Amino acid sequence: MPQFASLLQMLLSPSFILGLTLYDAVAMLWLFVLSRTDVTRTYPFVGVGFIVTLEFGSILLKETITTERPLGTLIICSGVWLVGRS
């Protein structure tokens, strides 16, 4: 039973509840945006998520940003931009 208690403690933690709430809010916002615009115009904005994630990881989590990470993010964003443009 100790594993169940740990799981329950994690599920009831404020951090987990906040994260789940924010995830739900973003998912609802994304569905709202997709219901109002074409996917081909909206989807390139997914590339922005990669940049924001990289920045948050660096600032909030103090992750080390090597040369490869921004380069990889730039390549992904370029690909998303090219697909969205075509």
N, C-alpha and C positions, 0 to 999 in steps of 0.2 A: 503493500500500500504506500510506501514512501514515494514511489514514482508518481502515483496518482495525485498525491498532495503537492508535489513539485509542479506538476502540470496544471493543476487547479490554481496554484499560486501565480504561475506565469500568466494564465488566461485572465486572471482578475487584477493583474498589475496595471497601474495607470498608464504606463508606457505602451503596453500591448493594446489596451483599449483605445488610447489616443491614435496609435498607428493604424488600427483597424478602422476607426472612424474617418481618419483622413483618407485612407485608401478608398473607402466607400464613397466619400464625397467626390474624390477625383474621378472615380469610375462613373458616377452619376453625371458629373459635368461633361465627361468625354462622350457619354451616350447622348446627352443633350446637344452638344456641338455636332455630333455625327448626324443627328436627326434634322439639323438645320442646314447643313452644307454637304457638298460632295466629298467623298472620301479622298479623292485624288487631290483636292485642295487642302484638306485638313491633315492628312497623314504625314506630310513633311514636317509638321510641328513635333512629331515624335522625336525627331533628331535633337530638339531642344532639351528633351528629357535626359539625354545622355550627357549633355553639357552641365545641366543642373545637378545631376547625380555626381558627376566628377567634382564639381565645386563643393557640394555639401559633404562629400567624403573627405575632401581636403580640409575644409574649415571646421565642420562639426566633429568629425571622427578622427581628425589629425592623421589621416592616411598619407603615406608618402606618395607623391605623384612623380613617377618616372617619366622619361621622355616618351616612352611607348604609349602611355595612356592617353595623353592629349592627341598624339598622332593618330592612334586608333579611333578615338572619338571623332576627330576631324574627318577621317576616311569614311566612317559610318554616316556622319552628317552630310558629307558630300554625296554619298550614294543615295541617301534619302532625298536630298535636294534634286539630284538628277532624275530620279524616278518621278518625283512630284512635278518636275518641269515638263516631262515628256507627255 
